[in-house]
């Protein structure tokens, strides 16, 4: 497989899945990210603030491009065996990889990671907060797993 083509398609699948999952989930999680009393206002940019919103809009796509290139490069050594797997196993592997490694078991403490459950204060890891944030990761992983399994191999 051509590595440049793989990384480019990986970016398209990742960015698309990320945008769709984020768009759907933002309807349920807006209160965490936007407004004066937003849960994450002490450490994340406030999407209700025009300046913060412009910064995110400017850097969102380049950041996703960098993330997707790095994630795709890590897969280069196993592309051939991945391509040999049946669709269902490839879907489970790639979707599970994103859900587990890129999210739940990430070393970054956040409301929906194991590290976050250990290190973050209670308001950030209540059940409703955890599941609201985790639902985005689950949706992203399902979308990414399906389209990457279908289009990348």
C-alpha positions as CSV (number, residue, x, y, z in Angstrom):
1,X,0.0,0.0,0.0
2,X,1.2,3.5,-0.8
3,X,1.9,5.1,2.6
4,X,1.1,8.7,1.5
5,X,-2.3,7.6,0.1
6,X,-3.0,5.6,3.2
7,X,-2.2,8.6,5.5
8,X,-4.3,11.0,3.3
9,X,-7.3,8.7,3.4
10,X,-6.7,8.1,7.1
11,X,-6.9,11.9,7.6
12,X,-10.2,12.1,5.6
13,X,-11.8,9.3,7.6
14,X,-10.5,10.6,10.9
15,X,-11.4,14.2,10.3
16,X,-14.9,13.2,9.0
17,X,-15.6,10.9,11.9
18,X,-14.2,13.5,14.4
19,X,-16.4,16.3,13.0
20,X,-19.6,14.2,12.8
21,X,-19.2,12.8,16.3
22,X,-18.3,16.2,17.7
23,X,-21.2,17.9,16.0
24,X,-23.7,15.3,17.2
25,X,-22.3,15.3,20.8
26,X,-22.0,19.1,21.1
27,X,-25.8,19.3,21.3
28,X,-25.6,17.3,24.6
29,X,-22.3,18.7,25.9
30,X,-22.4,22.4,25.0
31,X,-22.8,23.3,28.7
32,X,-19.4,21.9,29.4
33,X,-17.6,24.0,26.7
34,X,-19.5,27.2,26.2
35,X,-20.6,30.0,28.5
36,X,-19.5,31.8,31.6
37,X,-20.3,28.8,33.9
38,X,-19.0,26.1,31.5
39,X,-17.6,23.1,33.4
40,X,-14.3,23.2,31.5
41,X,-14.0,27.0,31.5
42,X,-11.0,27.0,33.8
43,X,-8.8,25.1,31.3
44,X,-10.4,24.9,27.9
45,X,-11.2,27.7,25.4
46,X,-14.8,29.0,25.7
47,X,-16.7,28.3,22.5
48,X,-19.1,31.2,23.4
49,X,-16.2,33.6,23.2
50,X,-15.6,34.9,19.6
51,X,-11.8,35.1,20.1
52,X,-11.6,31.5,21.5
53,X,-14.0,30.2,18.9
54,X,-11.9,31.8,16.1
55,X,-8.7,30.2,17.4
56,X,-10.3,26.8,17.5
57,X,-11.8,27.2,14.0
58,X,-8.4,28.3,12.7
59,X,-6.4,25.5,14.3
60,X,-8.9,22.6,14.4
61,X,-8.2,21.2,10.9
62,X,-4.4,21.5,11.0
63,X,-4.4,19.8,14.4
64,X,-6.5,16.9,13.1
65,X,-4.2,16.6,10.1
66,X,-1.2,16.3,12.4
67,X,-3.0,13.8,14.7
68,X,-4.1,11.7,11.8
69,X,-0.7,11.6,10.1
70,X,0.9,10.5,13.4
71,X,-1.7,7.9,14.0
72,X,-1.5,6.5,10.5
73,X,2.3,6.3,10.6
74,X,2.1,4.0,13.6
75,X,0.0,1.6,11.6
76,X,2.5,1.3,8.7
77,X,4.2,-1.8,10.0
78,X,0.9,-3.7,10.3
79,X,-0.9,-2.5,7.2
80,X,-0.5,-5.8,5.3
81,X,-1.8,-8.0,8.1
82,X,-4.7,-5.5,8.7
83,X,-5.6,-5.7,5.0
84,X,-5.7,-9.5,5.2
85,X,-8.3,-9.4,8.0
86,X,-12.0,-9.8,7.2
87,X,-14.0,-6.5,7.4
88,X,-15.5,-7.3,10.8
89,X,-12.2,-8.0,12.5
90,X,-10.6,-4.9,10.9
91,X,-13.6,-2.8,12.1
92,X,-13.3,-4.2,15.6
93,X,-9.5,-3.6,15.7
94,X,-9.5,-0.1,14.3
95,X,-12.6,1.1,16.2
96,X,-11.3,-0.5,19.4
97,X,-7.9,1.0,18.9
98,X,-9.4,4.5,18.7
99,X,-11.8,3.9,21.6
100,X,-9.2,2.3,23.9
101,X,-5.8,3.8,23.0
102,X,-6.9,7.2,21.8
103,X,-9.5,7.7,24.4
104,X,-10.4,5.5,27.4
105,X,-6.9,4.3,28.2
106,X,-5.2,7.6,27.1
107,X,-2.5,8.9,29.5
108,X,-4.3,12.3,29.4
109,X,-6.6,13.0,32.4
110,X,-10.0,14.0,31.2
111,X,-13.6,13.4,32.2
112,X,-13.8,10.2,30.1
113,X,-10.4,8.6,30.7
114,X,-9.2,6.2,33.3
115,X,-6.5,8.8,34.2
116,X,-9.3,11.4,34.6
117,X,-11.2,9.1,37.0
118,X,-8.1,8.9,39.1
119,X,-6.7,12.5,39.0
120,X,-9.6,14.9,38.3
121,X,-11.9,16.4,40.9
122,X,-15.4,15.0,41.3
123,X,-17.3,17.7,39.3
124,X,-15.4,16.6,36.2
125,X,-16.0,12.9,36.5
126,X,-19.6,12.6,37.6
127,X,-21.5,9.8,35.8
128,X,-23.5,12.2,33.6
129,X,-20.3,14.1,32.6
130,X,-18.4,10.8,31.9
131,X,-21.1,9.3,29.7
132,X,-21.8,12.5,27.8
133,X,-18.2,12.9,26.9
134,X,-17.6,9.1,26.4
135,X,-20.6,8.9,24.0
136,X,-18.7,11.2,21.6
137,X,-15.7,8.9,21.7
138,X,-17.9,5.8,21.1
139,X,-19.6,7.4,18.2
140,X,-16.3,8.6,16.7
141,X,-14.8,5.1,17.1
142,X,-17.7,3.4,15.4
143,X,-17.7,5.8,12.5
144,X,-13.9,5.7,12.2
145,X,-13.8,1.9,12.5
146,X,-16.4,1.4,9.8
147,X,-15.1,3.8,7.2
148,X,-11.4,3.1,7.8
149,X,-12.1,-0.7,7.5
150,X,-14.0,-0.1,4.3
151,X,-12.0,2.6,2.5
152,X,-8.4,2.2,3.6
153,X,-8.0,-1.5,2.6
